[in-house]
């Protein structure tokens, strides 16, 4: 190598060293930058998430909205600045590596890589190499297949098992028939006030004990109604301090177990204010035969198994409700549906029944309401339909996606909806009784404005609609035309809702007097039986018996 | 010994430098599939990182470039026997197919398009993609792997970083050599089941060509390149699925480059010239142990070959549930199941979107199961294929073929031309030395000297 070549060689060597050092430093900086970028991801900003939570509580807070926008913009700017830095760093790194490669390859051109021919040729080991290769290939192949075998054994996917079991077992939720065999939620299967496959006693007297099979005092008060799955009855009770779920044996009336729902994560330390006729345990529980579900006025919601063991519990956020939360629960397939209409805005929540995880949270631009959802099949699809002010809105229960809405209500909505043959009926006092054809849900098909219900929900079946009111009237309408067929005036008002059992309608007044009349175009009172205790809940029908929660007791009525 | 002048090399490296910087000058045009949203805040969207569809004319231009590049590579390797020209062409290919075309379309990835078209009648594979798949194979069938030498951008980027190549032990190269077959089989299985294009998904260099990829892929790519500084072209040799097909074609090639332009005098000068270990050295058919034992083991392997195929098929078919997780539908169904069981408390965007679609879950689960069944069937073929390759490799290793002179292994030789300049007869061809001087080189090898002496006698 001559002198000029040596100088050139040294310059190239220095360039290579500098380039590689810079490349290493830059790489470290870029990795650090990348880690930092991950931490400032604007989509996962904790600060913004906290502010968004605050906004949910105060949706009209303009200052808060501006603060969120400013923070979001800042986070995004920071994020994209980091990205720009990474990109620029990438170009620089590429340049350094290129300089290094060129320098190194140039340096290499000064060197010779020829073998030393003065040494004797190495011994011929071709066959030995082949044998060695064969040995390691056998080992490698065996190791490969062994790993594959172990992986195959270890990675058993439940998808396969479940898929092969078929749709019925896959779903792990009760069929419509199973639901109709039981009394799984408020106003019975589907929440529409119809008792399927049920016979019911027609005569009893609570005071004398005639046809009262048993009568069990319930320690904690509550306005929720009993639900039934097979031979177990469930109801809840609560006061300002405790929230309890009771399981009662249907045959004997014995309380099998009770579970206090306490230590719920997120439960408010300060209890909400509720009115006397709502209380802390107004919402009726629900069950899907797998678990039972309960919600209280505190927003605490939970699932228990049939032995009273807690599966999950959480708080949905303290309800902003001046009377107290009373909307009842209902299940759909593997989901638990919650109508959570508050002063600050409404939500339809779809929870994973198994875990309580929120599967969807559909915001509702409606006013507060106390009504409960119904889940019906309108011919081609399942719909969950909610009554509220000012809209009756139908949603896809699977996804929470809105299907249709009709503006027809006013005021504080407590009555739930009635449904029959593709028609939905909504009512509220000072508003109207409105009929909506779900095949054409763009307008009210017919309406009626007298003797409207304040709390009691109407029931519809056999082409008729029955609507009681809190001041004692019972109206019967032709379900398709809206023609009022008859009006019966009763001395006591109704908070409870009518239930259709076979050919008869059972309707209990606030004094606990059950009127049994024909579900017909003319009024015919068949019987009236006293419970001997005030009651405003909905009776449950199963086993050929009626289960009624009075102010103090749970009654079982049977022949 | 230096075979090219230093000044010419300097000029060449400067040109290389200039060409490599070209892509950073935004030569490529991108287009939007949808109108850009109008941001009031003044926010400007970042540039697109993925290549956009080209007009058909430009696609045919790509085909033309490929054809010309293959023709030039073949001409440089076979006729001119010029490593330098091959290197310049390689740099051009790296810039054009790599940085300018952002690594797409490429012949390696085209395996998947062709495979998907075979298994999915509803998919029409573009003609240009078919040409990209077939053309290098046709050239290889006639002229050896000149595509690998100077046209493939993935090979080029690795070749550019070869600094101090070390020899991979023969046994290790043989064991690692099974990986490309597995990768090829997996790629075909995944496209056959609609699980995705894993070759593109796990292309380690695409991030460099596009100046952007996921962190993990950048790290993977950087690791391969770092390894490539001491183990020449590790992806080409131990992963490339297209290399399997090229290897097969190259073994059948009508004409293949040779180390020497005329004859080999076993001077040993080329012995260490190939960084890919693709030079076969002279040997004698000398078996260790008795020949009878060797024949017996060969026969045993032949008998066991169906066992390898069946056993491999059975074992890999058991991986159906693991492998099928790569399929979106199966992965979605599993995630939904995890969420329903409470084993995953955070909902993913995918499961939210699926629920919002309103499709019944039963449909999803049954679709997932039918995909798993496809994987099970495909697993039989994949495992059988791996077993077959393993068995054939073992058979090949149980036979010793006589090698009289230094020659390339036509299957693994990449026709890069590195070895040409090491042969004294190449220097004779170029007029740099006389035949006598070349013979003298050979005379320095004791064996060759003996042969020369015998020939002289």
Interface residues (C-beta under 8 A of the other chain):
Chain A: X5 X34 X73 X76 X80 X83 X87 X90 X91 X94 X95 X98 X99 X101 X102 X104 X105 X106 X108 X109 X110 X112 X113 X114 X115 X117 X118 X120 X121 X124 X126 X127 X128 X129 X130 X131 X132 X133 X134 X135 X136 X137 X138 X140 X141 X144 X145 X148 X149 X151 X152 X153 X155 X156 X157 X158 X159 X160 X162 X163 X164 X167 X170 X171 X312 X334 X352 X354 X355 X356 X357 X358 X359 X360 X396 X398 X399 X400 X401
Chain B: X1 X2 X4 X6 X9 X10 X13 X16 X17 X20 X21 X24 X41 X43 X46 X160 X161 X163 X170 X171 X172 X174 X175 X178 X182 X208 X211 X212 X215 X267 X268 X269 X271 X272 X273 X281 X282 X283 X284 X286 X287 X288 X311 X312 X315 X316 X318 X319 X320 X321 X322 X324 X325 X330 X333 X334 X337 X339 X340 X341 X342 X345 X347 X352 X355 X356 X357 X358 X360 X361 X362 X365 X366 X368 X369 X372 X383 X386 X390 X393 X394 X397 X398 X400 X403 X422 X441 X444 X445 X446 X447
